[in-house]
Amino acid sequence: MINEKIDHHFNELSPIDFNIFDAASLYQKLQKEKPDHAKAQALHDYVSGIKEQIESLLNEEDEQLKITYDFLSQEEQQDYLEFLKTLETEINKFLRN
């Protein structure tokens, strides 16, 4: 379950503010707001970077990431990864169009 901790973490440095509790998809938000390619690419890079960190965390590849993400339980980490995968797919769809 995505919660306030994940929402805060995601939006803290995101180039596009995205309310994860909103029922609308990120793709729909991007279609509506029409950010320029550079901003959409920056969002893609941001999401990809966090996704790589969470994957590394779940694979126990980096001890420092355990400290960085100790505010999330393992279940929340897995939920966050699924959320990021969905966002990455939606951003890729927007960038292709």
Biopython code that builds the backbone (N, CA, C, O; Angstrom):
import numpy as np
from Bio.PDB.StructureBuilder import StructureBuilder

atoms = [
    (1, "MET", "N", (0.838, -1.188, 0.000)),
    (1, "MET", "CA", (0.000, 0.000, 0.000)),
    (1, "MET", "C", (0.883, 1.251, 0.000)),
    (1, "MET", "O", (1.787, 1.393, 0.823)),
    (2, "ILE", "N", (0.606, 2.127, -0.917)),
    (2, "ILE", "CA", (1.341, 3.381, -0.984)),
    (2, "ILE", "C", (0.822, 4.290, 0.133)),
    (2, "ILE", "O", (-0.384, 4.377, 0.364)),
    (3, "ASN", "N", (1.731, 4.955, 0.811)),
    (3, "ASN", "CA", (1.309, 5.779, 1.937)),
    (3, "ASN", "C", (1.982, 7.147, 1.908)),
    (3, "ASN", "O", (2.690, 7.482, 0.958)),
    (4, "GLU", "N", (1.757, 7.924, 2.949)),
    (4, "GLU", "CA", (2.272, 9.285, 3.012)),
    (4, "GLU", "C", (3.787, 9.338, 2.962)),
    (4, "GLU", "O", (4.357, 10.271, 2.396)),
    (5, "LYS", "N", (4.458, 8.330, 3.557)),
    (5, "LYS", "CA", (5.919, 8.316, 3.547)),
    (5, "LYS", "C", (6.442, 8.231, 2.119)),
    (5, "LYS", "O", (7.389, 8.928, 1.755)),
    (6, "ILE", "N", (5.825, 7.377, 1.316)),
    (6, "ILE", "CA", (6.250, 7.220, -0.069)),
    (6, "ILE", "C", (5.898, 8.469, -0.872)),
    (6, "ILE", "O", (6.700, 8.931, -1.684)),
    (7, "ASP", "N", (4.721, 9.009, -0.655)),
    (7, "ASP", "CA", (4.304, 10.232, -1.345)),
    (7, "ASP", "C", (5.303, 11.351, -1.083)),
    (7, "ASP", "O", (5.736, 12.035, -2.011)),
    (8, "HIS", "N", (5.665, 11.535, 0.166)),
    (8, "HIS", "CA", (6.618, 12.594, 0.523)),
    (8, "HIS", "C", (7.975, 12.324, -0.126)),
    (8, "HIS", "O", (8.572, 13.229, -0.708)),
    (9, "HIS", "N", (8.460, 11.103, -0.034)),
    (9, "HIS", "CA", (9.762, 10.773, -0.612)),
    (9, "HIS", "C", (9.775, 11.001, -2.112)),
    (9, "HIS", "O", (10.725, 11.574, -2.647)),
    (10, "PHE", "N", (8.722, 10.557, -2.798)),
    (10, "PHE", "CA", (8.679, 10.694, -4.251)),
    (10, "PHE", "C", (8.648, 12.160, -4.672)),
    (10, "PHE", "O", (9.388, 12.561, -5.571)),
    (11, "ASN", "N", (7.817, 12.948, -4.044)),
    (11, "ASN", "CA", (7.624, 14.340, -4.460)),
    (11, "ASN", "C", (8.686, 15.301, -3.940)),
    (11, "ASN", "O", (8.736, 16.457, -4.360)),
    (12, "GLU", "N", (9.532, 14.832, -3.032)),
    (12, "GLU", "CA", (10.536, 15.715, -2.432)),
    (12, "GLU", "C", (11.433, 16.374, -3.492)),
    (12, "GLU", "O", (11.686, 17.576, -3.407)),
    (13, "LEU", "N", (11.909, 15.632, -4.465)),
    (13, "LEU", "CA", (12.804, 16.171, -5.489)),
    (13, "LEU", "C", (12.281, 15.957, -6.907)),
    (13, "LEU", "O", (13.001, 16.207, -7.874)),
    (14, "SER", "N", (11.056, 15.503, -7.040)),
    (14, "SER", "CA", (10.491, 15.220, -8.359)),
    (14, "SER", "C", (10.318, 16.498, -9.179)),
    (14, "SER", "O", (9.880, 17.518, -8.648)),
    (15, "PRO", "N", (10.663, 16.449, -10.481)),
    (15, "PRO", "CA", (10.454, 17.621, -11.330)),
    (15, "PRO", "C", (8.975, 17.906, -11.611)),
    (15, "PRO", "O", (8.631, 18.999, -12.063)),
    (16, "ILE", "N", (8.108, 16.939, -11.350)),
    (16, "ILE", "CA", (6.667, 17.106, -11.514)),
    (16, "ILE", "C", (5.984, 16.576, -10.264)),
    (16, "ILE", "O", (6.176, 15.419, -9.890)),
    (17, "ASP", "N", (5.188, 17.420, -9.615)),
    (17, "ASP", "CA", (4.465, 16.994, -8.420)),
    (17, "ASP", "C", (3.340, 16.066, -8.846)),
    (17, "ASP", "O", (2.526, 16.415, -9.701)),
    (18, "PHE", "N", (3.298, 14.887, -8.248)),
    (18, "PHE", "CA", (2.290, 13.910, -8.600)),
    (18, "PHE", "C", (1.692, 13.326, -7.337)),
    (18, "PHE", "O", (2.390, 12.660, -6.573)),
    (19, "ASN", "N", (0.422, 13.563, -7.109)),
    (19, "ASN", "CA", (-0.275, 13.050, -5.941)),
    (19, "ASN", "C", (-0.552, 11.568, -6.150)),
    (19, "ASN", "O", (-1.397, 11.197, -6.965)),
    (20, "ILE", "N", (0.155, 10.733, -5.421)),
    (20, "ILE", "CA", (0.005, 9.297, -5.609)),
    (20, "ILE", "C", (-1.336, 8.772, -5.113)),
    (20, "ILE", "O", (-1.700, 7.631, -5.398)),
    (21, "PHE", "N", (-2.063, 9.588, -4.380)),
    (21, "PHE", "CA", (-3.367, 9.157, -3.884)),
    (21, "PHE", "C", (-4.485, 9.495, -4.856)),
    (21, "PHE", "O", (-5.628, 9.079, -4.664)),
    (22, "ASP", "N", (-4.159, 10.245, -5.893)),
    (22, "ASP", "CA", (-5.144, 10.617, -6.908)),
    (22, "ASP", "C", (-5.415, 9.407, -7.796)),
    (22, "ASP", "O", (-4.495, 8.646, -8.099)),
    (23, "ALA", "N", (-6.640, 9.223, -8.209)),
    (23, "ALA", "CA", (-7.002, 8.067, -9.033)),
    (23, "ALA", "C", (-6.520, 8.196, -10.473)),
    (23, "ALA", "O", (-6.437, 7.194, -11.184)),
    (24, "ALA", "N", (-6.202, 9.406, -10.915)),
    (24, "ALA", "CA", (-5.760, 9.622, -12.295)),
    (24, "ALA", "C", (-4.355, 9.068, -12.491)),
    (24, "ALA", "O", (-3.548, 9.043, -11.562)),
    (25, "SER", "N", (-4.082, 8.634, -13.688)),
    (25, "SER", "CA", (-2.759, 8.111, -14.002)),
    (25, "SER", "C", (-1.790, 9.256, -14.265)),
    (25, "SER", "O", (-2.197, 10.373, -14.586)),
    (26, "LEU", "N", (-0.519, 8.964, -14.126)),
    (26, "LEU", "CA", (0.496, 9.959, -14.440)),
    (26, "LEU", "C", (0.456, 10.289, -15.925)),
    (26, "LEU", "O", (0.653, 11.443, -16.306)),
    (27, "TYR", "N", (0.207, 9.302, -16.759)),
    (27, "TYR", "CA", (0.125, 9.552, -18.203)),
    (27, "TYR", "C", (-0.950, 10.595, -18.505)),
    (27, "TYR", "O", (-0.719, 11.510, -19.295)),
    (28, "GLN", "N", (-2.112, 10.466, -17.887)),
    (28, "GLN", "CA", (-3.187, 11.440, -18.096)),
    (28, "GLN", "C", (-2.773, 12.826, -17.609)),
    (28, "GLN", "O", (-3.079, 13.830, -18.253)),
    (29, "LYS", "N", (-2.084, 12.879, -16.483)),
    (29, "LYS", "CA", (-1.602, 14.161, -15.963)),
    (29, "LYS", "C", (-0.610, 14.784, -16.952)),
    (29, "LYS", "O", (-0.677, 15.985, -17.214)),
    (30, "LEU", "N", (0.293, 13.992, -17.496)),
    (30, "LEU", "CA", (1.267, 14.498, -18.459)),
    (30, "LEU", "C", (0.571, 14.971, -19.740)),
    (30, "LEU", "O", (0.940, 16.000, -20.306)),
    (31, "GLN", "N", (-0.422, 14.227, -20.188)),
    (31, "GLN", "CA", (-1.174, 14.621, -21.380)),
    (31, "GLN", "C", (-1.877, 15.961, -21.155)),
    (31, "GLN", "O", (-1.935, 16.799, -22.055)),
    (32, "LYS", "N", (-2.401, 16.150, -19.967)),
    (32, "LYS", "CA", (-3.127, 17.380, -19.646)),
    (32, "LYS", "C", (-2.174, 18.569, -19.498)),
    (32, "LYS", "O", (-2.441, 19.648, -20.027)),
    (33, "GLU", "N", (-1.074, 18.374, -18.787)),
    (33, "GLU", "CA", (-0.153, 19.476, -18.502)),
    (33, "GLU", "C", (0.849, 19.727, -19.633)),
    (33, "GLU", "O", (1.387, 20.828, -19.753)),
    (34, "LYS", "N", (1.095, 18.728, -20.446)),
    (34, "LYS", "CA", (2.000, 18.832, -21.594)),
    (34, "LYS", "C", (3.358, 19.473, -21.254)),
    (34, "LYS", "O", (3.721, 20.506, -21.816)),
    (35, "PRO", "N", (4.097, 18.852, -20.332)),
    (35, "PRO", "CA", (5.435, 19.395, -20.043)),
    (35, "PRO", "C", (6.333, 19.225, -21.262)),
    (35, "PRO", "O", (6.109, 18.340, -22.087)),
    (36, "ASP", "N", (7.348, 20.076, -21.373)),
    (36, "ASP", "CA", (8.253, 19.927, -22.506)),
    (36, "ASP", "C", (9.047, 18.622, -22.363)),
    (36, "ASP", "O", (9.066, 17.996, -21.303)),
    (37, "HIS", "N", (9.689, 18.241, -23.446)),
    (37, "HIS", "CA", (10.396, 16.952, -23.481)),
    (37, "HIS", "C", (11.463, 16.879, -22.385)),
    (37, "HIS", "O", (11.631, 15.837, -21.751)),
    (38, "ALA", "N", (12.177, 17.974, -22.164)),
    (38, "ALA", "CA", (13.247, 17.970, -21.164)),
    (38, "ALA", "C", (12.700, 17.697, -19.757)),
    (38, "ALA", "O", (13.310, 16.956, -18.986)),
    (39, "LYS", "N", (11.565, 18.288, -19.432)),
    (39, "LYS", "CA", (10.976, 18.076, -18.102)),
    (39, "LYS", "C", (10.454, 16.645, -17.968)),
    (39, "LYS", "O", (10.621, 16.016, -16.923)),
    (40, "ALA", "N", (9.826, 16.134, -19.021)),
    (40, "ALA", "CA", (9.340, 14.748, -18.993)),
    (40, "ALA", "C", (10.516, 13.773, -18.897)),
    (40, "ALA", "O", (10.439, 12.767, -18.191)),
    (41, "GLN", "N", (11.594, 14.075, -19.606)),
    (41, "GLN", "CA", (12.786, 13.210, -19.533)),
    (41, "GLN", "C", (13.419, 13.272, -18.150)),
    (41, "GLN", "O", (13.892, 12.261, -17.632)),
    (42, "ALA", "N", (13.426, 14.468, -17.549)),
    (42, "ALA", "CA", (13.943, 14.611, -16.188)),
    (42, "ALA", "C", (13.120, 13.776, -15.208)),
    (42, "ALA", "O", (13.677, 13.156, -14.302)),
    (43, "LEU", "N", (11.806, 13.755, -15.383)),
    (43, "LEU", "CA", (10.943, 12.926, -14.545)),
    (43, "LEU", "C", (11.263, 11.455, -14.757)),
    (43, "LEU", "O", (11.345, 10.692, -13.794)),
    (44, "HIS", "N", (11.443, 11.054, -16.002)),
    (44, "HIS", "CA", (11.804, 9.662, -16.306)),
    (44, "HIS", "C", (13.110, 9.281, -15.607)),
    (44, "HIS", "O", (13.204, 8.222, -14.986)),
    (45, "ASP", "N", (14.103, 10.143, -15.711)),
    (45, "ASP", "CA", (15.394, 9.865, -15.081)),
    (45, "ASP", "C", (15.269, 9.784, -13.567)),
    (45, "ASP", "O", (15.904, 8.945, -12.928)),
    (46, "TYR", "N", (14.453, 10.654, -13.000)),
    (46, "TYR", "CA", (14.216, 10.664, -11.555)),
    (46, "TYR", "C", (13.577, 9.346, -11.106)),
    (46, "TYR", "O", (14.035, 8.715, -10.153)),
    (47, "VAL", "N", (12.518, 8.942, -11.803)),
    (47, "VAL", "CA", (11.817, 7.702, -11.463)),
    (47, "VAL", "C", (12.745, 6.500, -11.638)),
    (47, "VAL", "O", (12.783, 5.613, -10.785)),
    (48, "SER", "N", (13.486, 6.469, -12.730)),
    (48, "SER", "CA", (14.405, 5.356, -12.988)),
    (48, "SER", "C", (15.475, 5.252, -11.907)),
    (48, "SER", "O", (15.838, 4.153, -11.487)),
    (49, "GLY", "N", (15.973, 6.391, -11.463)),
    (49, "GLY", "CA", (16.987, 6.387, -10.416)),
    (49, "GLY", "C", (16.473, 5.822, -9.105)),
    (49, "GLY", "O", (17.141, 5.011, -8.463)),
    (50, "ILE", "N", (15.293, 6.250, -8.714)),
    (50, "ILE", "CA", (14.707, 5.721, -7.471)),
    (50, "ILE", "C", (14.405, 4.233, -7.640)),
    (50, "ILE", "O", (14.642, 3.443, -6.726)),
    (51, "LYS", "N", (13.883, 3.849, -8.805)),
    (51, "LYS", "CA", (13.558, 2.442, -9.051)),
    (51, "LYS", "C", (14.813, 1.564, -8.918)),
    (51, "LYS", "O", (14.763, 0.487, -8.324)),
    (52, "GLU", "N", (15.918, 2.027, -9.468)),
    (52, "GLU", "CA", (17.171, 1.275, -9.352)),
    (52, "GLU", "C", (17.605, 1.146, -7.895)),
    (52, "GLU", "O", (18.093, 0.095, -7.479)),
    (53, "GLN", "N", (17.427, 2.213, -7.123)),
    (53, "GLN", "CA", (17.776, 2.160, -5.706)),
    (53, "GLN", "C", (16.918, 1.139, -4.967)),
    (53, "GLN", "O", (17.433, 0.345, -4.180)),
    (54, "ILE", "N", (15.620, 1.159, -5.217)),
    (54, "ILE", "CA", (14.718, 0.236, -4.518)),
    (54, "ILE", "C", (15.004, -1.206, -4.931)),
    (54, "ILE", "O", (14.976, -2.105, -4.090)),
    (55, "GLU", "N", (15.279, -1.436, -6.213)),
    (55, "GLU", "CA", (15.643, -2.789, -6.660)),
    (55, "GLU", "C", (16.913, -3.260, -5.963)),
    (55, "GLU", "O", (16.995, -4.403, -5.512)),
    (56, "SER", "N", (17.893, -2.384, -5.878)),
    (56, "SER", "CA", (19.147, -2.714, -5.200)),
    (56, "SER", "C", (18.905, -2.971, -3.711)),
    (56, "SER", "O", (19.493, -3.881, -3.127)),
    (57, "LEU", "N", (18.043, -2.171, -3.113)),
    (57, "LEU", "CA", (17.689, -2.346, -1.709)),
    (57, "LEU", "C", (17.037, -3.707, -1.478)),
    (57, "LEU", "O", (17.410, -4.433, -0.556)),
    (58, "LEU", "N", (16.067, -4.046, -2.314)),
    (58, "LEU", "CA", (15.360, -5.320, -2.154)),
    (58, "LEU", "C", (16.273, -6.520, -2.421)),
    (58, "LEU", "O", (16.069, -7.598, -1.863)),
    (59, "ASN", "N", (17.280, -6.326, -3.280)),
    (59, "ASN", "CA", (18.249, -7.391, -3.561)),
    (59, "ASN", "C", (19.404, -7.397, -2.563)),
    (59, "ASN", "O", (20.338, -8.188, -2.690)),
    (60, "GLU", "N", (19.334, -6.507, -1.569)),
    (60, "GLU", "CA", (20.335, -6.384, -0.506)),
    (60, "GLU", "C", (21.740, -6.195, -1.074)),
    (60, "GLU", "O", (22.697, -6.830, -0.630)),
    (61, "GLU", "N", (21.842, -5.303, -2.069)),
    (61, "GLU", "CA", (23.117, -5.061, -2.737)),
    (61, "GLU", "C", (23.894, -3.883, -2.147)),
    (61, "GLU", "O", (25.084, -3.737, -2.424)),
    (62, "ASP", "N", (23.253, -3.055, -1.351)),
    (62, "ASP", "CA", (23.902, -1.844, -0.861)),
    (62, "ASP", "C", (23.467, -1.578, 0.576)),
    (62, "ASP", "O", (22.299, -1.291, 0.843)),
    (63, "GLU", "N", (24.412, -1.676, 1.485)),
    (63, "GLU", "CA", (24.123, -1.476, 2.905)),
    (63, "GLU", "C", (23.676, -0.038, 3.191)),
    (63, "GLU", "O", (22.839, 0.189, 4.065)),
    (64, "GLN", "N", (24.225, 0.921, 2.464)),
    (64, "GLN", "CA", (23.863, 2.334, 2.672)),
    (64, "GLN", "C", (22.388, 2.579, 2.362)),
    (64, "GLN", "O", (21.735, 3.384, 3.027)),
    (65, "LEU", "N", (21.861, 1.876, 1.342)),
    (65, "LEU", "CA", (20.449, 2.058, 0.992)),
    (65, "LEU", "C", (19.529, 1.564, 2.105)),
    (65, "LEU", "O", (18.427, 2.085, 2.272)),
    (66, "LYS", "N", (19.971, 0.566, 2.865)),
    (66, "LYS", "CA", (19.167, 0.095, 4.005)),
    (66, "LYS", "C", (18.961, 1.229, 5.000)),
    (66, "LYS", "O", (17.884, 1.376, 5.578)),
    (67, "ILE", "N", (20.001, 2.025, 5.192)),
    (67, "ILE", "CA", (19.917, 3.149, 6.121)),
    (67, "ILE", "C", (19.042, 4.251, 5.522)),
    (67, "ILE", "O", (18.200, 4.828, 6.211)),
    (68, "THR", "N", (19.246, 4.532, 4.249)),
    (68, "THR", "CA", (18.492, 5.591, 3.569)),
    (68, "THR", "C", (16.993, 5.314, 3.573)),
    (68, "THR", "O", (16.185, 6.217, 3.789)),
    (69, "TYR", "N", (16.634, 4.064, 3.333)),
    (69, "TYR", "CA", (15.213, 3.702, 3.213)),
    (69, "TYR", "C", (14.682, 2.961, 4.439)),
    (69, "TYR", "O", (13.713, 2.209, 4.337)),
    (70, "ASP", "N", (15.309, 3.169, 5.595)),
    (70, "ASP", "CA", (14.839, 2.460, 6.789)),
    (70, "ASP", "C", (13.468, 2.925, 7.259)),
    (70, "ASP", "O", (12.869, 2.308, 8.140)),
    (71, "PHE", "N", (12.968, 4.015, 6.673)),
    (71, "PHE", "CA", (11.632, 4.506, 7.032)),
    (71, "PHE", "C", (10.524, 3.682, 6.365)),
    (71, "PHE", "O", (9.346, 3.868, 6.670)),
    (72, "LEU", "N", (10.901, 2.769, 5.451)),
    (72, "LEU", "CA", (9.931, 1.908, 4.769)),
    (72, "LEU", "C", (10.121, 0.456, 5.184)),
    (72, "LEU", "O", (11.246, -0.038, 5.262)),
    (73, "SER", "N", (9.022, -0.214, 5.445)),
    (73, "SER", "CA", (9.097, -1.650, 5.701)),
    (73, "SER", "C", (9.411, -2.365, 4.378)),
    (73, "SER", "O", (9.340, -1.752, 3.313)),
    (74, "GLN", "N", (9.751, -3.636, 4.441)),
    (74, "GLN", "CA", (10.042, -4.376, 3.221)),
    (74, "GLN", "C", (8.810, -4.438, 2.308)),
    (74, "GLN", "O", (8.938, -4.368, 1.085)),
    (75, "GLU", "N", (7.635, -4.568, 2.895)),
    (75, "GLU", "CA", (6.401, -4.573, 2.105)),
    (75, "GLU", "C", (6.194, -3.218, 1.407)),
    (75, "GLU", "O", (5.802, -3.164, 0.241)),
    (76, "GLU", "N", (6.460, -2.138, 2.132)),
    (76, "GLU", "CA", (6.341, -0.808, 1.535)),
    (76, "GLU", "C", (7.375, -0.603, 0.428)),
    (76, "GLU", "O", (7.086, 0.040, -0.581)),
    (77, "GLN", "N", (8.567, -1.143, 0.613)),
    (77, "GLN", "CA", (9.593, -1.064, -0.426)),
    (77, "GLN", "C", (9.120, -1.765, -1.698)),
    (77, "GLN", "O", (9.300, -1.247, -2.800)),
    (78, "GLN", "N", (8.525, -2.922, -1.546)),
    (78, "GLN", "CA", (8.009, -3.663, -2.702)),
    (78, "GLN", "C", (6.869, -2.899, -3.369)),
    (78, "GLN", "O", (6.799, -2.833, -4.596)),
    (79, "ASP", "N", (5.983, -2.328, -2.573)),
    (79, "ASP", "CA", (4.891, -1.517, -3.119)),
    (79, "ASP", "C", (5.444, -0.308, -3.877)),
    (79, "ASP", "O", (4.951, 0.047, -4.948)),
    (80, "TYR", "N", (6.464, 0.309, -3.309)),
    (80, "TYR", "CA", (7.088, 1.469, -3.943)),
    (80, "TYR", "C", (7.686, 1.070, -5.291)),
    (80, "TYR", "O", (7.557, 1.806, -6.269)),
    (81, "LEU", "N", (8.336, -0.085, -5.345)),
    (81, "LEU", "CA", (8.917, -0.555, -6.601)),
    (81, "LEU", "C", (7.834, -0.757, -7.663)),
    (81, "LEU", "O", (8.020, -0.363, -8.814)),
    (82, "GLU", "N", (6.730, -1.354, -7.296)),
    (82, "GLU", "CA", (5.640, -1.567, -8.261)),
    (82, "GLU", "C", (5.071, -0.233, -8.733)),
    (82, "GLU", "O", (4.770, -0.062, -9.914)),
    (83, "PHE", "N", (4.926, 0.699, -7.815)),
    (83, "PHE", "CA", (4.459, 2.042, -8.141)),
    (83, "PHE", "C", (5.406, 2.707, -9.142)),
    (83, "PHE", "O", (4.958, 3.296, -10.126)),
    (84, "LEU", "N", (6.707, 2.615, -8.891)),
    (84, "LEU", "CA", (7.703, 3.225, -9.772)),
    (84, "LEU", "C", (7.713, 2.571, -11.152)),
    (84, "LEU", "O", (7.901, 3.255, -12.158)),
    (85, "LYS", "N", (7.516, 1.274, -11.206)),
    (85, "LYS", "CA", (7.448, 0.586, -12.501)),
    (85, "LYS", "C", (6.261, 1.090, -13.321)),
    (85, "LYS", "O", (6.368, 1.284, -14.531)),
    (86, "THR", "N", (5.143, 1.296, -12.655)),
    (86, "THR", "CA", (3.963, 1.822, -13.337)),
    (86, "THR", "C", (4.225, 3.232, -13.856)),
    (86, "THR", "O", (3.885, 3.554, -14.995)),
    (87, "LEU", "N", (4.829, 4.067, -13.021)),
    (87, "LEU", "CA", (5.146, 5.433, -13.444)),
    (87, "LEU", "C", (6.107, 5.425, -14.628)),
    (87, "LEU", "O", (5.936, 6.196, -15.573)),
    (88, "GLU", "N", (7.096, 4.574, -14.580)),
    (88, "GLU", "CA", (8.073, 4.506, -15.667)),
    (88, "GLU", "C", (7.395, 4.125, -16.983)),
    (88, "GLU", "O", (7.713, 4.686, -18.032)),
    (89, "THR", "N", (6.479, 3.191, -16.930)),
    (89, "THR", "CA", (5.730, 2.787, -18.122)),
    (89, "THR", "C", (4.918, 3.954, -18.659)),
    (89, "THR", "O", (4.896, 4.187, -19.868)),
    (90, "GLU", "N", (4.253, 4.687, -17.784)),
    (90, "GLU", "CA", (3.422, 5.814, -18.203)),
    (90, "GLU", "C", (4.263, 6.956, -18.771)),
    (90, "GLU", "O", (3.853, 7.600, -19.736)),
    (91, "ILE", "N", (5.422, 7.211, -18.190)),
    (91, "ILE", "CA", (6.294, 8.262, -18.715)),
    (91, "ILE", "C", (6.837, 7.854, -20.088)),
    (91, "ILE", "O", (6.882, 8.674, -21.005)),
    (92, "ASN", "N", (7.245, 6.603, -20.229)),
    (92, "ASN", "CA", (7.730, 6.121, -21.526)),
    (92, "ASN", "C", (6.660, 6.275, -22.600)),
    (92, "ASN", "O", (6.955, 6.661, -23.731)),
    (93, "LYS", "N", (5.424, 5.974, -22.240)),
    (93, "LYS", "CA", (4.309, 6.127, -23.188)),
    (93, "LYS", "C", (4.172, 7.581, -23.609)),
    (93, "LYS", "O", (3.983, 7.875, -24.789)),
    (94, "PHE", "N", (4.268, 8.491, -22.643)),
    (94, "PHE", "CA", (4.166, 9.914, -22.961)),
    (94, "PHE", "C", (5.322, 10.363, -23.844)),
    (94, "PHE", "O", (5.114, 11.108, -24.801)),
    (95, "LEU", "N", (6.526, 9.923, -23.538)),
    (95, "LEU", "CA", (7.704, 10.334, -24.318)),
    (95, "LEU", "C", (7.650, 9.802, -25.754)),
    (95, "LEU", "O", (8.164, 10.443, -26.671)),
    (96, "ARG", "N", (7.041, 8.650, -25.949)),
    (96, "ARG", "CA", (6.936, 8.077, -27.300)),
    (96, "ARG", "C", (5.935, 8.834, -28.152)),
    (96, "ARG", "O", (6.066, 8.846, -29.376)),
    (97, "ASN", "N", (4.940, 9.465, -27.547)),
    (97, "ASN", "CA", (3.877, 10.153, -28.305)),
    (97, "ASN", "C", (4.211, 11.574, -28.619)),
    (97, "ASN", "O", (3.415, 12.271, -29.248)),
]
sb = StructureBuilder()
sb.init_structure("model")
sb.init_model(0)
sb.init_chain("A")
sb.init_seg("    ")
for serial, (resi, resn, name, xyz) in enumerate(atoms, 1):
    if name == "N":
        sb.init_residue(resn, " ", resi, " ")
    sb.init_atom(name, np.array(xyz, "f"), 0.0, 1.0, " ", f" {name:<3s}", serial, name[0])
structure = sb.get_structure()
